[in-house]
Amino acid sequence: MFRSFFFAGFEGSTGYNRHGEWFDQVAATGHDRTLEQDYRDIARLGLHAARETIRWPLVDTAGRHDFSTVKPFIEAAKRHRVDVIWDLFHYGFPTDVDLWSNLFPRRFADYCYSVARFVMSRSEGPYLFTPVNEPSFMAYAAGEKGLFAPHATGRGWELKVALARAAIAGVDAIRAACPEARIVNVDPLCRVAAPRDRPDLEEQARDFNERLVFQSWDMLCGRLLPELGGSPKHLDVVGINYYWTNQWELDGPLTRRASSRRSPTMIRAARRSRSSCARSANATAAR
């Protein structure tokens, strides 16, 4: 898919944290000020692709779209011959958008259509987009634990469905504007283990590992809640994020995440996780 095996990624989270404070990691890291040097550096290193965020809250004002914050990134990538996966919704959304509303998918689709048209008119492709970044994590953080907007608790499943419905509408809109677009749907691949002294949690861990982790992808491809309109074409490319925090013991303190090398439970979980990743990669390659 890309002209280099490895590619770069620029942190692009936006939104409002648990205290209602705005955060913008593109600005916080200075990438918006050093983008020319950033793209020059990665091209010099032989990285010919990158994942970049279009900050929805900065583009969309009451449904009107201003791409002045996007144009410099397109131009820098073009000058240095770097293909970009454009991330369209990285947690942050305009303050007048209600993620629980039936109007959300339409508003998001209009934005996606405009983005695709703008990118296509100013670059030669390939055209790659991630409509909703990490919907599973966002559903947990923003819908279950209230860590950032919309600051809900106990509504993780509802938010996951809302994000899937919007993503499907967004994919349709992107392809209406740019039929040759590829869609890269990114989510974390997580795994949990029951502590050795908590056999009562084994079934819960099994349910998480075999079902919950894959729900967003299953919705997109139509295997789960087919009434949302998902299909294999909506899933397209599966992108997997993996961090050291992506596996843990259920009901364990956060400090125990870092001690997995000393935990036989987590070592076994890691081995199973690697095996699952290998099977998934082989299946994707075969497809």
N, C-alpha and C positions, 0 to 999 in steps of 0.2 A: 504493500500500500504506500510505502514511503521510500524516498531515495536514500535513507540511512536506516540502519537497524535500530539505533538509539535515537530518541528525540528529546527535546527540552520541554520543560513545563514551567510556566510562570504562575505563582500563587495569585489567585484572583478572587478570593472570598469577599463578599460584601454583605451588608445587612445591619441589623440592630441586635446587640447582645442582650443578655438577660437583664442588664440595667437600663436598657433602652438607648444605649449609646451607639452611634453609627460607627461602623468599621469598614475600611476599604483597603484591602491588602495590596492592590496595585499601587496605590499612592503610598502606603506605609513602607513598602519595600523600595520605593523610588523607581520602580520599573517604568512608570509613565514619563519620568524625566531622563532615564538612561536607556530608553528602548533602542536607540540607534546603536549604541555600544553593545547592548545586550545581544542584538541580532548579529552584529558583526562578530562578536566573540563566539557565539554558538556555531556560526557558519565556518569560522576558522577552525573549530574543533571537529568539523565534519558532521555536525548535526543539522540535517536539512529539513527537519519538521519540528513543530512546537505546538504545545497546547496553550491557548491564550483565552482570556475571559473578555467578553463584551459585557460591560456593567449595565444590566437592564435598568436600574434606577436612574442612571445618568443619561440614558438614551430616551426613555419613555416618560413624557410629561403629559398626563391626562390623555394618553393615546396618540399624542403627536411625537414623532421620532426625530431626534437630532443626533447625527452620527459623527459629530465633530470630535468626540473622544475616541472614536474607533478608527477614523481615517489615518492618523499617524502610524498606527500599528500595522494596518494593511500595507501602507507605503514602505515601511521599514522591512517588513517580511518580503515584499516583492523585490526591493533593492538587493537583498542578500539571498534571494532564492530559497526562502524557507517556506515550506508548506505548513499551513496552520489548521488545527482543529479548533474551531470557534466554539467556546463554551458560553451558552446564552443565558443560563439562570444558575448562578453559583450562590445560592442561598438568599441573596438580596433581591427585593422586588419593590416596585413603586408603592409609595405609601397609600395611594388610593385604590390599590388592588386588594380585593378580598379573596384569599385563597379558598375560602369555604363557599364562595358564591358560584352559581351556575354560569356567571359571566366570565369567570377566570379563564377557562379554556379558550374562549373566543378572543379575549384581550391578549392572551399569550400567543395565540396563533397569528394575530395581526402583527405583533412584534416580530415573530419568527419570519414571517413572510417578508417584512421590510428588511430585516437583517440579511436574509438570503439574497434579495434583490441588490442590496447595497454591496455586499461582498462580491457577488458575481459580476457586477458592473465595473469593479475596480481591480480585479485580479483574474488570472488566467486558469485558476484551478490547480490541483484538484480542490473540490469544495467539500469540506468536512465540518460537521456540526454536532455538538452535544446539546440537545435541547434543555434537559434538566440534569444538572450535576448531582450525583449521589442522592437520588430520591429516598433510598432506604435510610441513609444517615439523617437526611433532613427530616424525614417523618419521625424518627426517634428523637432527634435533638430539639426540633421546633414544634412537634406535635405531641410528643409523649412527655418530655422533660422540661419544656419551656425555656430552653437555653438561648434561643434567639427567635426573632419574629417568625410566625405569629404568636409565639409565647403561649402555646396551648399545653395542657397536661392531660394525659389519658386519652388523647385523640390521634395517636400515631397511625392507626389503621385508616382512619378517615383521611388524614393528610396524604398517606401513601396512595390511596385511590385517587384523590384529587390531583396529585402530581402526575400520576400515570395518565389520567384523562387529558390533562393539559399537554403532556409530552406527546401523546398520540395526535392531538390536534396540531401541535407544533410541527411534528414530522410531516403531516399532510400539507401544511402551509409551506414548509421549506421546499418540499418536492414540487409543489405547484409553481413556486418561483424559480426553482432550479432543479429540473428533473434528474440531472446527473449527480445530485448531492449524495454523499454517504453520511450515514448517521452513526455516531459512536456513543453508545449508551453506557455511561460510567457509573459504577457503584462499588462500594467496598466488598471484598470477599472476607467475611468474618467466620470465626469458629469459636465455640465455647465448650468448656468441659465441666462436668460436675466434680467438685472436690472429692477426694478419696473418702472423706468422712461424711459425705452427703449423697448416698445412693438414691435418696428420694428425688434428687434433681436430675437424674440421668435421663428420664423421659423428656423433661423440659429442654435439656441440652440437645437431645436428639431432634426434637421438633424444630428448634432454632436452626440447627445445622442443615437439616434436610428440607426445610420448608421456608422459614421466614427470610433467610438470606437471599433467596431467589425470587421472592414475590414480585418485585418491581419488574424484573426481566420477564417473568412469566406473564404479567399483565400486558407488557408491551408486545409480546409475541402472540397473545391471544390464548394462552393455555389456562390462564386464570382470569376470571371475569371477562369472558369474551364479549359481553355486551358493551364493553368500553370501546370496542372497535380495533383492538390490537391485532397484529399479524406478524409473521416472520419478517416481512419487509420493514415493519416499524422497529423491530429489534436491530436488524442489520448487523452492526459490529458491536461485540461485547468488549467493553473496556473495564479492566479490573484494577482497583486501587488496593494496595496492601501496605499497612503501617504496622509498627511494633504493637500498637494498641488493638490490632484486629483479632487478637485471640486472648481470652481471659477465662478465669474460673467464675462460674455463676455465684453471685452473692459474695464475691471476694472483694477485699479492698483494692483500690487502684494500684497500690504499691506492689501487689503480688503479680501484676502484669509483667513487671521488669524482671521477675525472678523465675521465669519459665524454664531457664536452663537447669534450675535446681529442683524443678517440679516434675516428677515422673508422669503425673497426669497431663501436664501441658506438653511434655515431650511426645507422648503418644498422640495427643491431639495434633501437634505440629506435623508428625509423620503422616497422619491420615489426611491432613489438609494439603500437604505437598502432593500426596497421591491423588487427591481429588483434583487439584490444579492440573496435574499432568494429564489426567483423563479428559478434563474439560478442554485443555489446549489441543490434545490430539483430535477430539471430536470436532472442535472448531476448524482445525487445519483440514480435516477430512471433508468438512462441509464446503 
